[in-house]
Amino acid sequence: MKTTATWIWYPGDFEVWLGNIFNNRRTERGAMFPPFWKQDSHYVTVEFSQSFVLDHEETITITAEGQYNFALDGKLQFPATSYRIPAGEHKLNLKVWNQATPPALFIEGDSIHTDSSWLATYEDKLWIDENGVAHGSGIYVPAASWHFDSPDTPPSSYHLECQEQRPVTSSNITPNGVLYDFGRETFGYLIVKNLKGTVRVYYGESREEALDKDHCETLDILTSSLSHQTSSIKHQPSSIKHHPSDIASKAFRYVYIEKEDDACYDEVLMDYEFSPHDLSHSGSFRCSDEELNRIWDVAAYTMDLTTREFFMDGIKRDRWTWSGDAIQSYLMNYYLRFDSECVKRTIRQLRGKDPVTAHVNTIMDYTFYWFKSVLDYYQYTGDVDFIREMWPRMVTLMDYVLSRTNSDGMAEGQPDDWIFVDWVDFPMHKRGILCFEQILLCKALETMALCAKLLGINKSEYRIQSEELRNKVRQTFWSYEEKTYYHAIEDGVLNRQITKFPNMFAIIYGYAYEEQKREIMQSVMLNPDIAPITTPYMRFYELEALCMAGLQTQVLKEIRDYWGGMLREGATSFWEKYVPSETGTQHLAMYGRPYGKSLCHAWGASPIYLLGKYFLGVKPTQPGYKEFEVRPVLGGLEWMEGSVPTPHGMIHVSMNASQVKVLATEGEGWLYVGEQKVAIHPNEEVVVNL
């Protein structure tokens, strides 16, 4: 009986290659718009090796992406696709060269087959393993749903799934122009059936954008020969596309098509492109508030639209992987689909390769988030192998970070750094030594110390540096008079501006002691004189800090006002930014462009995380939900019920004013309700009367 084989390649190269394709799909009015950070490339020559002991002769077949040679026990063999391996002890070595796609290998035999036990090197003479050290495996085994388990499905054949959809309405705008409405924000490939002649296609997340031919941000010009009775935009598949179409995938709700001269076509459809998910292993939420139910549904749809080969930011404009966006997507994902493979792909892709020459996405805070995302992944999945895989690149990235700190060990922006923090609607300098950045760096160092301990590596300097920095932050920025962390040190002078950013992260990261948390809540977080946060990006953290303080009733009102406000403005997915005081087309503008705002942005889906973690109250207390807790809070709701996915099961919670029920299918947990603490065992429903 043959064993299962899978395609193998050098660890991380698939994500690097795929990420380059992914991040270079962005266009602005038809012009390509590549990312402005360094893009790495896959290794073009990779050697794969494995040793075997055979009881009897065996025939193997070899398939490779690229040109290859095969050596048996150190002797090159005449080129072929199948070989007979005699009984006995043997060593197989194959070198694969491929300039276009990652060198990859697939071998099948009765007992010899490619899998994660093989060794790989890119000719640096260092054989790497699953831990990133000089022996063992380390070959990436993809998610089964991607079907890289057949010689006919090599890595370069990757694709997401597509499903045909039709517009819900069409309107004749001019004698030659028709506006199609697909009903809600969507993503995929436009199909113009039997096109003859030339048409101009204008896409819009809003009706206004699609009809504004001079300013809409995505468009196409389609032409086919009038001599053909039947023509279509489809042609043969390409390994660098998901879909066999001359039109690249686009984000839109509305499409305006204007015909030139005597052009004609039969109908307009789309192939909706999506990453499939298992509904039986997905989060859910329902409650007594129908508006909140709709908010959860739209947040889930927003997450699904932005969960693709990687977690992207927005589906229309950037279409890039950003570390600050991604860390929130990961957390929301743990409460919605628990797609751990997409998390790993995105973390790998964002990190790229050594040497490190710039911050992740060129943004200092995004580098610090990247470290935290690795720790979050371990906490939710318990996958220590991934920590081992990433550890060498964690070390070299931290080396880069520490090489740029000042004499006090604090992070200070350099001329080639972007200090982001957030889009703000009030004056705020982003130069000098920002308190916010030091808190993030402190957490990154703490993450390094925890991961080193987990792997049994003696790196006590990370723990010492984290503790020292934590003390310096308190001494430098904390005001005992105003009960707040001040903003920054600029040119050696303390900038006493008060913002929510460093203060709420001090709470969330556990760097404020209990009394200090209460002081920050009163002096900053609940203080109406402090400038408000207007992006869903930082509202994610603001509302988390409020939930940690037990203010779910207030958070529920904030969710209704903020996310409900977007729904009342007609949103069918959640936006990059929402300012309630704006009206009409003001909601569409950003970056000085009338349609610059993304109307489907991953960080807008944060109610999924907040409702799962702080209302249903579910979170792991040991990695991978080996142990967990459930602290449900109604927050003014009459009742609620929902499910939270775990690595291998589900946790179901329901609550009303008189009773709480919890059923978990794995792990051991505790239910906390008021003063009651009740044990939760697998597949045993817990019922507590209130």
Wavefront OBJ file of the C-alpha trace (Angstrom):
o trace
v 0.000 0.000 0.000
v 1.422 3.343 -1.023
v 1.892 6.043 1.581
v 0.675 9.622 1.116
v 3.041 11.979 -0.678
v 2.914 15.760 -0.785
v 4.756 18.482 -2.643
v 7.726 19.893 -0.729
v 9.786 23.075 -1.124
v 12.178 25.244 0.852
v 10.391 26.518 3.981
v 8.865 29.947 3.498
v 9.626 30.181 -0.221
v 6.059 29.473 -1.255
v 4.803 32.362 0.892
v 7.516 34.698 -0.426
v 6.681 33.847 -4.046
v 2.929 33.911 -3.562
v 3.159 37.101 -1.517
v 4.922 38.865 -4.382
v 2.082 37.956 -6.721
v -0.484 38.879 -4.095
v 1.011 42.268 -3.208
v 1.545 43.322 -6.824
v -2.085 43.039 -7.902
v -2.937 46.519 -6.697
v -3.791 49.010 -9.440
v -4.829 52.640 -9.569
v -6.906 53.495 -12.631
v -5.350 50.592 -14.496
v -1.740 51.308 -13.565
v 0.061 48.692 -11.478
v 1.001 49.879 -7.984
v 3.624 47.690 -6.275
v 4.279 47.840 -2.526
v 6.906 50.312 -1.400
v 8.842 47.907 0.832
v 11.523 45.351 -0.028
v 10.267 42.219 -1.744
v 12.297 39.047 -1.368
v 12.525 36.193 -3.867
v 12.489 32.425 -3.558
v 15.729 30.449 -3.788
v 16.094 29.317 -7.387
v 18.109 26.163 -6.658
v 17.150 23.887 -3.795
v 18.561 20.480 -2.906
v 16.287 17.925 -1.225
v 17.590 14.845 0.584
v 16.362 11.819 2.494
v 17.784 8.480 3.644
v 15.888 5.184 3.487
v 16.292 1.507 4.342
v 14.300 -0.735 1.986
v 13.376 -4.364 2.628
v 12.805 -4.917 -1.078
v 13.266 -3.169 -4.402
v 10.973 -0.211 -4.991
v 10.081 1.968 -7.983
v 9.634 5.686 -7.446
v 8.217 8.339 -9.760
v 9.505 11.904 -9.631
v 7.664 15.099 -10.530
v 9.278 18.490 -10.079
v 8.494 22.125 -10.626
v 11.674 23.047 -12.443
v 14.617 21.195 -13.943
v 16.215 18.611 -11.680
v 18.871 15.956 -11.318
v 18.744 12.833 -9.171
v 21.617 11.242 -7.254
v 21.335 7.811 -5.628
v 23.977 7.232 -2.957
v 25.986 10.130 -4.389
v 25.901 8.959 -8.020
v 24.022 11.007 -10.618
v 21.425 8.999 -12.534
v 20.486 9.296 -16.189
v 17.488 11.650 -16.516
v 14.164 9.876 -16.119
v 10.879 10.247 -14.299
v 10.940 6.857 -12.606
v 13.739 4.878 -10.960
v 14.134 1.445 -9.394
v 15.696 1.662 -5.947
v 17.270 -1.663 -4.850
v 16.788 -3.108 -1.375
v 19.155 -1.830 1.284
v 20.225 1.468 2.832
v 20.191 4.478 0.478
v 20.435 8.235 0.347
v 18.481 10.231 -2.226
v 19.504 13.733 -3.314
v 17.660 15.869 -5.838
v 18.577 19.359 -6.986
v 15.726 21.390 -8.461
v 16.204 24.681 -10.313
v 13.342 27.035 -11.123
v 13.637 30.751 -11.745
v 9.899 31.378 -12.113
v 8.316 29.522 -9.195
v 9.697 27.910 -6.020
v 11.618 24.694 -6.797
v 9.311 21.935 -5.617
v 9.409 18.151 -5.574
v 6.897 15.305 -5.505
v 8.033 11.657 -5.178
v 5.777 8.627 -4.941
v 6.694 5.044 -4.119
v 5.487 2.187 -1.941
v 7.408 3.514 1.060
v 9.510 6.367 -0.347
v 7.555 9.599 -0.637
v 8.120 13.309 -0.149
v 6.801 14.707 3.120
v 7.880 16.968 5.974
v 10.675 14.595 7.029
v 12.897 15.541 4.079
v 15.939 17.816 4.359
v 16.429 20.937 2.276
v 19.214 23.397 1.538
v 19.520 26.318 -0.864
v 23.208 25.493 -1.434
v 24.429 27.303 1.673
v 25.544 23.825 2.848
v 23.212 24.115 5.825
v 20.521 21.457 5.939
v 17.543 22.830 7.814
v 14.914 21.061 9.873
v 11.443 21.820 11.149
v 13.062 23.869 13.928
v 15.153 25.928 11.527
v 18.410 24.269 12.599
v 20.987 22.243 10.701
v 19.267 18.859 10.448
v 15.781 17.466 9.949
v 12.822 18.576 7.873
v 11.256 22.021 7.819
v 9.530 21.531 4.480
v 6.207 23.320 4.421
v 3.250 20.986 4.166
v 0.296 23.040 2.917
v -3.264 22.990 4.118
v -5.110 19.965 2.772
v -7.783 22.220 1.277
v -5.207 23.498 -1.213
v -4.725 19.955 -2.591
v -0.954 19.902 -3.108
v -1.035 16.137 -2.617
v -0.964 14.994 -6.227
v 1.637 15.271 -9.009
v -1.066 17.111 -10.976
v -1.451 19.849 -8.344
v 1.941 21.539 -7.888
v 2.310 24.586 -5.619
v 2.147 27.019 -8.532
v -1.374 25.744 -9.284
v -2.719 27.390 -6.141
v -6.179 28.893 -6.383
v -9.066 30.020 -4.295
v -12.582 28.923 -5.137
v -15.019 30.782 -7.377
v -18.793 30.856 -7.556
v -20.832 32.508 -10.265
v -23.068 35.380 -9.177
v -25.411 37.713 -11.008
v -26.167 41.379 -10.424
v -29.360 42.012 -8.484
v -30.328 45.046 -10.592
v -29.240 46.898 -13.718
v -30.061 50.457 -14.728
v -29.690 52.209 -18.083
v -27.803 55.387 -17.219
v -27.151 56.552 -20.799
v -28.025 55.074 -24.200
v -24.638 53.341 -24.154
v -24.096 52.836 -20.424
v -25.555 50.401 -17.901
v -24.976 50.349 -14.136
v -24.979 46.893 -12.519
v -25.533 46.462 -8.791
v -24.391 43.176 -7.229
v -26.286 43.952 -4.021
v -23.380 44.267 -1.628
v -19.628 44.711 -1.530
v -18.009 41.762 -3.268
v -14.741 40.531 -4.745
v -13.981 38.546 -7.843
v -13.768 38.477 -11.614
v -16.152 40.281 -13.912
v -17.439 38.218 -16.846
v -18.779 39.971 -19.938
v -20.505 37.313 -22.003
v -20.018 37.285 -25.783
v -18.438 40.704 -25.999
v -18.055 42.218 -29.460
v -16.304 45.527 -29.775
v -14.938 47.702 -26.970
v -16.426 48.606 -23.610
v -15.128 50.663 -20.713
v -15.706 49.229 -17.245
v -15.790 51.393 -14.102
v -15.923 49.704 -10.715
v -17.208 51.232 -7.526
v -17.612 50.276 -3.906
v -20.309 52.949 -4.091
v -22.725 53.999 -6.807
v -21.080 57.410 -6.883
v -17.652 55.951 -7.568
v -18.790 53.688 -10.408
v -20.507 56.589 -12.161
v -17.625 59.028 -11.716
v -15.544 58.079 -14.739
v -12.877 60.667 -14.003
v -12.178 59.624 -10.414
v -13.209 55.996 -9.902
v -10.126 54.124 -8.741
v -10.427 50.828 -10.639
v -11.358 50.436 -14.285
v -10.851 48.221 -17.334
v -11.015 48.625 -21.108
v -12.187 45.421 -22.806
v -11.910 44.768 -26.529
v -12.733 41.772 -28.700
v -12.781 41.265 -32.461
v -16.054 42.121 -34.188
v -15.334 39.278 -36.631
v -16.041 36.682 -33.953
v -19.686 35.736 -33.541
v -19.056 34.596 -29.993
v -16.261 35.937 -27.886
v -15.503 35.972 -24.241
v -12.859 37.505 -22.061
v -11.677 34.080 -20.894
v -8.504 32.397 -22.065
v -6.122 29.706 -20.895
v -5.138 29.541 -17.203
v -1.862 31.008 -16.004
v 0.132 29.911 -12.982
v 0.286 33.458 -11.689
v -3.474 34.011 -11.754
v -6.290 32.559 -9.750
v -8.726 32.747 -12.591
v -8.601 32.291 -16.363
v -9.677 35.825 -17.178
v -8.195 38.850 -18.900
v -9.766 40.925 -16.141
v -7.957 40.805 -12.833
v -9.972 40.314 -9.672
v -11.577 43.470 -8.370
v -13.496 44.730 -5.366
v -16.817 46.334 -6.158
v -20.512 46.487 -5.539
v -21.391 48.533 -8.611
v -20.052 48.184 -12.163
v -20.768 50.780 -14.847
v -20.197 49.512 -18.401
v -20.133 51.974 -21.272
v -20.128 50.741 -24.858
v -18.100 52.343 -27.615
v -19.486 52.615 -31.157
v -21.389 49.433 -32.063
v -20.134 47.272 -29.212
v -22.494 44.713 -27.729
v -22.550 41.868 -25.235
v -25.080 39.392 -23.883
v -24.895 39.691 -20.103
v -22.672 40.579 -17.170
v -21.822 38.109 -14.419
v -19.061 37.672 -11.889
v -17.085 34.817 -10.395
v -17.087 35.548 -6.678
v -13.677 34.454 -5.369
v -13.373 33.212 -1.797
v -11.365 31.163 0.638
v -13.547 28.203 1.667
v -14.220 27.570 5.338
v -15.764 24.839 7.432
v -19.075 26.046 8.859
v -19.015 23.230 11.425
v -15.810 24.719 12.810
v -16.751 28.404 12.702
v -17.728 30.940 15.298
v -21.264 32.227 15.661
v -23.164 34.845 17.648
v -26.841 35.657 18.155
v -28.551 37.794 20.759
v -31.714 39.700 21.636
v -30.540 42.780 19.679
v -31.203 42.385 15.946
v -28.941 45.300 15.055
v -26.067 43.641 16.900
v -26.802 40.390 15.051
v -26.515 42.266 11.765
v -23.282 43.894 12.912
v -21.828 40.452 13.659
v -22.947 39.136 10.264
v -21.455 42.064 8.351
v -18.238 41.818 10.386
v -18.008 38.112 9.493
v -18.587 38.911 5.819
v -15.900 41.608 5.990
v -13.465 39.083 7.448
v -14.306 36.497 4.802
v -13.745 39.034 2.011
v -10.330 40.002 3.379
v -9.233 36.415 4.137
v -7.591 35.212 0.963
v -4.226 33.571 0.267
v -3.162 35.856 3.104
v -5.008 38.252 5.370
v -5.166 41.507 3.408
v -6.095 44.977 4.605
v -8.752 46.230 2.196
v -10.060 44.508 -0.902
v -10.202 47.551 -3.190
v -7.298 49.888 -2.640
v -4.170 48.446 -1.055
v -4.792 44.700 -1.354
v -1.542 44.267 0.570
v -0.481 42.423 3.681
v 0.158 44.869 6.516
v 1.370 43.621 9.879
v -0.746 46.027 11.937
v -3.869 45.025 10.040
v -2.940 41.349 10.088
v -2.509 41.001 13.849
v -6.122 42.087 14.282
v -7.251 39.744 11.499
v -5.535 36.851 13.271
v -7.363 37.595 16.521
v -10.724 37.964 14.805
v -10.034 34.789 12.856
v -9.537 32.814 16.080
v -13.145 33.656 16.959
v -14.588 33.163 13.476
v -12.966 30.551 11.179
v -9.816 29.471 13.082
v -7.887 29.313 9.807
v -4.469 28.731 11.359
v -2.871 27.985 7.975
v -3.694 31.467 6.693
v -2.225 32.927 9.889
v 1.040 31.053 9.338
v 1.203 31.973 5.663
v 0.732 35.652 6.468
v 3.271 35.691 9.298
v 5.845 33.998 7.055
v 5.145 36.323 4.152
v 5.381 39.474 6.256
v 8.682 38.422 7.748
v 10.349 37.574 4.453
v 14.032 36.692 4.441
v 17.307 37.754 5.939
v 19.149 40.047 5.957
v 16.784 42.509 7.619
v 17.224 45.961 6.098
v 14.005 47.699 7.166
v 11.062 47.351 9.514
v 8.131 45.155 8.475
v 6.181 47.230 5.913
v 8.796 49.918 6.799
v 6.718 50.707 9.925
v 8.323 50.457 13.356
v 5.118 49.615 15.223
v 4.273 46.954 12.618
v 7.533 45.160 13.376
v 6.594 45.066 17.061
v 3.112 43.732 16.209
v 4.747 40.967 14.152
v 6.477 39.584 17.256
v 3.241 39.714 19.244
v 1.381 37.892 16.458
v 3.692 34.883 16.789
v 2.960 34.668 20.519
v -0.793 35.072 19.951
v -0.686 32.246 17.422
v 0.917 29.929 19.952
v -1.537 30.916 22.675
v -4.548 30.060 20.524
v -3.160 26.996 18.707
v -0.519 25.442 20.983
v 1.607 24.871 17.849
v 5.149 24.966 19.224
v 6.592 23.700 15.919
v 5.731 27.000 14.280
v 7.546 28.878 17.054
v 10.615 26.716 16.368
v 10.335 27.440 12.660
v 10.105 31.202 13.138
v 12.633 31.524 15.970
v 15.747 32.136 13.810
v 13.947 34.931 11.957
v 12.598 36.325 15.211
v 16.186 36.590 16.454
v 17.533 38.355 13.359
v 14.582 40.756 13.280
v 15.075 41.595 16.952
v 18.795 42.086 16.313
v 17.817 44.704 13.737
v 15.395 46.376 16.161
v 17.940 46.566 18.979
v 20.642 47.874 16.650
v 18.494 50.967 16.145
v 17.583 51.769 19.751
v 19.118 54.773 21.479
v 21.531 54.793 24.418
v 18.620 54.300 26.829
v 17.467 51.199 24.968
v 14.402 52.983 23.591
v 13.065 52.845 20.054
v 13.417 56.105 18.210
v 12.307 56.615 14.641
v 15.085 56.891 12.070
v 14.801 58.829 8.790
v 13.930 55.622 6.903
v 11.246 54.539 9.395
v 7.531 55.159 9.174
v 5.946 55.748 12.588
v 2.269 55.057 12.040
v 0.341 54.611 15.333
v -3.002 55.529 13.710
v -4.702 57.916 11.324
v -5.664 60.786 13.633
v -7.959 63.776 13.244
v -6.037 65.913 15.716
v -2.473 67.298 15.821
v -0.013 64.636 17.012
v 3.709 64.561 16.367
v 5.146 61.176 15.433
v 8.801 61.980 15.967
v 11.187 61.503 18.815
v 10.731 58.791 21.450
v 7.048 57.851 21.539
v 5.727 56.201 24.683
v 3.409 54.105 22.518
v 6.350 52.610 20.606
v 8.231 51.746 23.802
v 5.255 49.806 25.153
v 5.080 47.811 21.912
v 8.822 47.172 21.984
v 8.574 46.034 25.593
v 5.951 43.467 24.549
v 8.124 42.327 21.642
v 11.052 41.718 23.998
v 8.757 39.916 26.426
v 7.575 37.751 23.517
v 11.175 36.868 22.676
v 11.836 35.883 26.291
v 8.702 33.714 26.468
v 9.421 31.966 23.162
v 13.047 31.318 24.137
v 11.872 29.743 27.389
v 9.325 27.666 25.500
v 12.045 26.329 23.199
v 14.514 25.738 26.022
v 16.890 28.394 24.717
v 18.937 30.423 27.176
v 18.211 34.020 26.192
v 17.782 35.743 29.527
v 18.871 39.066 28.026
v 15.442 39.475 26.409
v 13.687 39.193 29.762
v 16.146 41.621 31.357
v 15.774 44.137 28.523
v 11.987 43.911 28.683
v 11.919 44.526 32.439
v 14.404 47.384 32.217
v 12.463 49.071 29.420
v 9.188 48.652 31.286
v 10.646 50.480 34.287
v 12.111 53.235 32.095
v 8.754 53.796 30.401
v 7.050 54.283 33.758
v 9.792 56.588 35.047
v 9.943 58.625 31.846
v 6.343 59.001 30.748
v 4.019 58.352 33.715
v 2.488 61.396 35.396
v 1.445 60.835 38.986
v -0.392 64.151 38.901
v -2.462 63.639 35.767
v -2.636 59.822 36.045
v -1.564 59.253 32.474
v 1.281 58.239 30.214
v 2.464 61.278 28.279
v 3.012 61.155 24.541
v 6.732 61.488 23.748
v 10.196 62.878 24.286
v 11.020 65.335 21.497
v 14.481 66.900 21.274
v 15.101 65.955 24.887
v 11.896 67.630 26.103
v 8.826 65.821 27.424
v 5.792 66.298 25.189
v 2.917 66.279 27.696
v 0.223 65.640 25.122
v -2.252 63.006 26.342
v -3.569 60.457 23.872
v -5.333 57.172 24.371
v -2.761 55.114 22.465
v -0.022 54.426 25.049
v -2.493 54.363 27.896
v -4.800 51.699 26.500
v -1.863 49.521 25.445
v -0.430 49.754 28.961
v -3.735 48.235 30.129
v -4.041 45.603 27.390
v -0.430 44.414 27.664
v -0.577 44.229 31.441
v 1.937 47.020 32.061
v -0.376 49.004 34.327
v -1.004 47.714 37.849
v -4.597 47.549 39.114
v -4.788 50.984 40.698
v -3.063 52.504 37.688
v -5.609 50.857 35.365
v -8.454 52.482 37.269
v -6.684 55.834 37.141
v -6.090 55.562 33.387
v -9.717 54.656 32.777
v -10.930 57.786 34.560
v -8.269 60.276 33.460
v -7.908 59.144 29.842
v -10.153 56.430 28.445
v -13.434 57.821 29.826
v -12.377 61.468 29.707
v -14.409 63.372 27.054
v -11.672 65.998 26.819
v -9.210 63.482 25.340
v -9.258 63.421 21.540
v -11.456 60.568 20.289
v -10.312 57.665 18.125
v -12.078 57.546 14.758
v -10.601 54.491 13.043
v -11.856 50.944 13.583
v -8.145 50.060 13.765
v -7.573 51.658 17.153
v -11.179 51.311 18.298
v -10.350 47.593 18.365
v -7.901 48.236 21.205
v -9.878 51.025 22.831
v -12.953 48.844 23.246
v -10.853 45.903 24.376
v -9.445 48.049 27.179
v -12.975 49.054 28.187
v -14.084 45.418 28.181
v -11.123 44.478 30.375
v -12.391 47.086 32.835
v -15.820 45.395 32.878
v -17.553 48.117 30.868
v -19.347 45.841 28.395
v -22.555 47.861 28.701
v -20.743 50.953 27.445
v -18.928 48.952 24.780
v -22.233 47.594 23.507
v -23.485 51.168 23.087
v -20.253 52.095 21.294
v -20.626 49.144 18.919
v -24.227 50.116 18.162
v -23.274 53.749 17.590
v -20.094 53.160 15.573
v -20.659 49.978 13.571
v -24.410 50.460 13.589
v -23.739 53.947 12.252
v -21.948 52.464 9.245
v -24.901 50.160 8.628
v -27.271 53.116 8.765
v -25.117 54.773 6.092
v -25.688 51.741 3.869
v -22.522 49.749 4.576
v -22.571 46.118 3.472
v -19.041 45.565 4.797
v -17.148 47.592 7.367
v -14.958 50.520 6.475
v -11.386 51.654 6.962
v -12.607 54.669 8.902
v -15.918 56.113 10.055
v -16.509 59.647 11.284
v -20.131 60.001 12.445
v -20.189 63.751 11.819
v -19.536 63.259 8.107
v -22.420 63.045 5.667
v -23.080 61.753 2.158
v -20.063 61.355 -0.085
v -17.768 62.606 2.699
v -17.845 59.011 3.936
v -16.182 57.871 0.714
v -13.205 60.239 0.741
v -9.748 59.690 2.233
v -6.141 60.577 1.405
v -7.346 63.637 -0.472
v -9.218 61.469 -3.003
v -13.002 61.408 -3.349
v -13.097 57.585 -3.223
v -9.860 56.868 -1.391
v -11.446 55.201 1.624
v -11.680 51.429 1.686
v -15.289 50.349 2.298
v -14.227 46.796 3.114
v -11.315 46.827 5.518
v -10.282 43.929 7.725
v -9.758 46.004 10.835
v -13.398 47.067 10.636
v -14.526 43.573 11.696
v -13.436 43.826 15.345
v -16.913 43.144 16.858
v -16.234 39.457 16.105
v -13.299 39.461 18.523
v -14.961 41.656 21.140
v -18.193 39.653 21.225
v -16.414 36.300 21.303
v -13.810 37.149 23.928
v -15.567 39.658 26.155
v -19.306 38.916 25.848
v -19.348 35.151 25.307
v -16.214 35.449 27.438
v -14.108 32.656 25.919
v -10.313 32.672 25.897
v -7.499 30.114 26.260
v -5.578 30.168 29.542
v -3.118 27.527 28.363
v -1.859 27.258 24.786
v -4.189 25.635 22.308
v -7.175 25.655 24.687
v -5.694 22.877 26.752
v -7.235 24.979 29.493
v -9.615 27.866 28.997
v -12.045 30.130 30.776
v -15.561 31.332 30.039
v -16.631 34.645 31.628
v -19.902 35.569 29.886
v -21.253 39.107 30.226
v -24.625 40.177 28.823
v -23.744 43.869 28.913
v -27.417 44.869 28.796
v -28.569 42.169 26.362
v -31.569 40.057 27.333
v -29.927 36.892 26.007
v -27.080 35.741 23.805
v -25.696 32.519 22.411
v -22.725 31.639 20.291
v -19.810 29.357 19.541
v -16.052 29.837 19.574
v -13.802 27.505 17.533
v -10.778 25.872 19.168
v -7.971 23.906 17.469
v -9.935 20.657 17.431
v -13.400 21.505 18.685
v -15.924 24.130 19.735
v -17.071 25.945 22.868
v -20.788 26.768 22.924
v -22.120 29.424 25.301
v -25.663 30.605 25.948
v -26.827 33.048 28.589
v -29.901 34.921 29.700
v -30.829 36.723 32.885
v -31.500 33.476 34.746
v -29.152 30.838 33.347
v -25.792 30.124 31.691
v -25.011 27.010 29.651
v -21.588 25.944 28.372
v -20.657 22.908 26.277
v -17.061 22.349 25.164
v -15.825 19.511 22.978
v -12.147 19.657 24.039
v -9.917 20.961 26.806
v -10.598 21.612 30.465
v -12.046 24.916 31.533
v -13.687 27.035 34.154
v -16.930 28.970 33.980
v -16.947 32.186 35.999
v -20.307 33.793 36.726
v -20.458 36.295 39.577
v -18.922 34.570 42.566
v -19.407 31.104 41.077
v -16.589 29.047 39.554
v -17.628 25.790 37.873
v -15.421 23.230 36.132
v -15.999 22.483 32.424
v -15.147 19.026 31.080
v -15.264 17.881 27.441
v -18.727 17.007 26.114
v -20.408 17.626 29.481
v -22.840 20.541 29.418
v -22.541 22.891 32.373
v -25.709 24.654 33.521
v -25.592 27.405 36.138
v -28.697 29.124 37.417
v -28.290 32.785 38.290
l 1 2 3 4 5 6 7 8 9 10 11 12 13 14 15 16 17 18 19 20 21 22 23 24 25 26 27 28 29 30 31 32 33 34 35 36 37 38 39 40 41 42 43 44 45 46 47 48 49 50 51 52 53 54 55 56 57 58 59 60 61 62 63 64 65 66 67 68 69 70 71 72 73 74 75 76 77 78 79 80 81 82 83 84 85 86 87 88 89 90 91 92 93 94 95 96 97 98 99 100 101 102 103 104 105 106 107 108 109 110 111 112 113 114 115 116 117 118 119 120 121 122 123 124 125 126 127 128 129 130 131 132 133 134 135 136 137 138 139 140 141 142 143 144 145 146 147 148 149 150 151 152 153 154 155 156 157 158 159 160 161 162 163 164 165 166 167 168 169 170 171 172 173 174 175 176 177 178 179 180 181 182 183 184 185 186 187 188 189 190 191 192 193 194 195 196 197 198 199 200 201 202 203 204 205 206 207 208 209 210 211 212 213 214 215 216 217 218 219 220 221 222 223 224 225 226 227 228 229 230 231 232 233 234 235 236 237 238 239 240 241 242 243 244 245 246 247 248 249 250 251 252 253 254 255 256 257 258 259 260 261 262 263 264 265 266 267 268 269 270 271 272 273 274 275 276 277 278 279 280 281 282 283 284 285 286 287 288 289 290 291 292 293 294 295 296 297 298 299 300 301 302 303 304 305 306 307 308 309 310 311 312 313 314 315 316 317 318 319 320 321 322 323 324 325 326 327 328 329 330 331 332 333 334 335 336 337 338 339 340 341 342 343 344 345 346 347 348 349 350 351 352 353 354 355 356 357 358 359 360 361 362 363 364 365 366 367 368 369 370 371 372 373 374 375 376 377 378 379 380 381 382 383 384 385 386 387 388 389 390 391 392 393 394 395 396 397 398 399 400 401 402 403 404 405 406 407 408 409 410 411 412 413 414 415 416 417 418 419 420 421 422 423 424 425 426 427 428 429 430 431 432 433 434 435 436 437 438 439 440 441 442 443 444 445 446 447 448 449 450 451 452 453 454 455 456 457 458 459 460 461 462 463 464 465 466 467 468 469 470 471 472 473 474 475 476 477 478 479 480 481 482 483 484 485 486 487 488 489 490 491 492 493 494 495 496 497 498 499 500 501 502 503 504 505 506 507 508 509 510 511 512 513 514 515 516 517 518 519 520 521 522 523 524 525 526 527 528 529 530 531 532 533 534 535 536 537 538 539 540 541 542 543 544 545 546 547 548 549 550 551 552 553 554 555 556 557 558 559 560 561 562 563 564 565 566 567 568 569 570 571 572 573 574 575 576 577 578 579 580 581 582 583 584 585 586 587 588 589 590 591 592 593 594 595 596 597 598 599 600 601 602 603 604 605 606 607 608 609 610 611 612 613 614 615 616 617 618 619 620 621 622 623 624 625 626 627 628 629 630 631 632 633 634 635 636 637 638 639 640 641 642 643 644 645 646 647 648 649 650 651 652 653 654 655 656 657 658 659 660 661 662 663 664 665 666 667 668 669 670 671 672 673 674 675 676 677 678 679 680 681 682 683 684 685 686 687 688 689 690
